[in-house]
Amino acid sequence: MTAPEHPPLPALTRAEGAFVDSWLEVVDLVGRAHPARASHTYSALRAAQALVGRATALRDALTSMHERGETDVHAHTLARALRVLDGERRASRVTVPQNRDTGPI
């Protein structure tokens, strides 16, 4: 049995690819440090420490785009790339989970 075939990533500039990758890495780290989702202080601390470097990479990707004249963010195309890279699931980790005992507050 073969693995399901994922849709292809849309064509991105190198800087747009770095933007998407860095943003997802930041989201992953924020999810790991999320107070309502973290299970240990040490893992949340490590995620917070790594967040500084990934935020710098995100800034650098956007700086590169700006300096190269890429002034527009093509949100539709980047959203497609995020979906292919499982961005919806990854970003859901930064939301506050619903209270399972009583439902939404």
N, C-alpha and C positions, 0 to 999 in steps of 0.2 A: 504494500500500500504506500502511495506517495503522499507527501505532505501537501496540504492545500496550497494552491498558487495564489500569492498575494498580488494585488494590482501593482503595476510599476509606479515607482516614484515619479512625480512630474519633473520636468527639466528645471533645474535650479542652478543659479550661479554658485561658484564656490563659496562666496560670502553668505548667500542665502542658505546653503546647506549648513554652514557653520552656525548661522543664526538659529536654525531649527534644532540642530543637534545640541547646541549650548542651552537653548531654552528648555528642551526636554530634560537635560541633565540637571538644570536648576530646579525644575518641577519635581523630579525624582528626589532630590535632596530635601526640598521643602516638605515633601510628603513623608520622608523618613524622620524629619524633626518635628512633625506636626504634633502638638500637645495632645490632641484627642486620639491620635493613632499610634504614637510611639509606645513601645513596651519597656524600654530601658533608657535611662539617662545617658549611658555611655554611647549607644548607637545614635541617639539624637545629637549628642555633642559632636561626634565624628561627622555626622551629616552637616551640622552647622559650620564646622571648621572647613569642610570641603566646599561649602557653598561660596565662600569668598573667591576661591579660584575659578569656579564655574561662572560666577557673576562677572568676573573679569573677562573671561572668554566670551561671554555674551556681549559685553560692552565692546570688546575688540571686533567681533563680527559685525556689529552695527556700525562701528567707526569705519571699518573697511568698506562696507556698503556705501556709506555716506561719502567717503573720500573718492570712491570710484565713480561717483555720480549716480548711484542707485538710490535716488531720492524717494521713490515710491515703494511701499511695502505691498506686494501683490498678495493680499490676504487670502483670496480664494485659492490660489495656487499653493500657498504655504499651508493653508488648512488641509488641503488634499494630502500634502506631504505628511502632516502631523497625523492624519487618520491612518495612512499606510504604516507609520511608525508607532502605532498604538497610543497616540497622544491622548485620546479621549479617556482611556482607562488610566493612563499615567497621571493625567491632570485631575482625575476624580479623587485622587488621594489627598489633594490639598483642600478639599471641602470639609466642612464639619459634618460628621456622620449623624444620621437621624437617631433620635433617642428611641431605641427599640422597645422600651417598656411602655411608653405612653404615646408614641408617635411624635410627629413634629410639634415643636413648641410654638 
